[in-house]
Amino acid sequence: MKYKNYYKILGLSSAKATDEEIKSAYRHLAKKYHPDLNKGNDAVAEKFKDVNEAYHVLGDANARKKYDRVHFAYKFRDGFSAENVKEKINVSSGANEFFTAFFGTKKENIVTNFDKYYEQAKPKKGEDLEASIEVSLEEAFFGGEKKIAFRVLDNMIKTLVVNIPRGIHTGEKIRIAEQGQPGENGGQNGDLYITVTVLPHEKYTISEANLVVDLPITPWEAVLGAEVSVQGIDSNIYINIPAGVQTGDTFRVAKGGYFDKKGVRGDLLVVAKIMIPKDISSKEKELFIKLKEISTYNPRGIN
C-alpha cells in the first residue's frame, strides 16, 4: 500500500500547519486542479481527488488526529507497513486503499463518490448586490462620473465612482462587474446593480425621449406674435410665436429633447403659457381699460 502524505499533497511543509493554512491551501489547489477548468486532463483530475481527500482528513480535527499518528509513525518508520494494515483494506469499496485502511469504509467516513466534492469545490460566483443612485437631469443628459457608497459584506461601506451613461432613464440599472459579494473557491465576484432615479427638474420634464418645457409669454406676444428665445438643455433656441397663440399650444423643436433607450435623441416640446402681470402701472391700466372698451372679443360667448 502506498503511503500518502496529505500535508505534502496540500503543499504544506509541516504538520504544524494551522486550520486556516490548511483551508487556504485547499482552496488554492481546488481551484487550480478543478475538472471544470481542466477538462480532459485525467492527471489533473487525479490530483484534484487527492487534494479533496487530503482536505477531507486534515480539515476534520478528529480525522487529522488519527492521521497524524500514522503520519509520524511512517515518518520515523516505526512499525508502519502495508502488512500491518493489510487486513483493514477493502479494495472493493472503490476508495483509496490508504484512506480506507485508516478511516474505515463507512459512507460517513470515506469518500466513495467524489461528485459531491467536485460540487463543493466548484468555483461559485458571489452574490450580486443592489444599490440606488439619484442623478440630476443634467447628469443624466450629459453623462459622467458620480460617486456612490453602498454596503457590502459585514455591513462595511464601499465607495465607487460610477459612470452614468448619457440618456439613462429612471428605473434603469447600471451593472458594474465583480463589485458584488466575493466568490467561493476562486469563483468570480458577484456584480453590483445600481438602480437610477433621475430627479425632477425645475424647468424640464422627461416624456419618453422628449423634453417638455413651459414657455411664458405676455398677452401682447400672444396677440401679436413674436420671436422668443427658449433655453434648451444644451443650446439656446429661437421660436416664432404666431399671432393668436393660446395657452397649451405646443411647438416642437426636432432633436432638442432627451434620448430614447437606443440613444436616439427626441424633441423639445415647448408649451405656451400666457402670463398675466400682477403689478401694472397706471398707464398700463388705462390702456387695458381702453382695450376693454373697444374690444368685442368675448371668449365665453355670452353677452
Secondary structure by P-SEA (a helix, b strand, c coil): ccccccccccccccccccaaaaaaaaaaaaaaaccccccccaaaaaaaaaaaaaaaaaacaaaaaaaaaaaaaaaacccccccccccccccccccccccccccccccccccccaaaaaaaacbbbcbbbbbbbbbccccccbbbbbbbbbbcccbbbbbbbccccccccccbbbbbcccccccccccbbbbbbbbbbbcccccccccccbbbbbbbbccccccbbbbbbbbcccbbbbbbbcccccccbbbbbcccbbbccccbbbbbbbbbbbbbbccccaaaaaaaaaaaacccccccccc
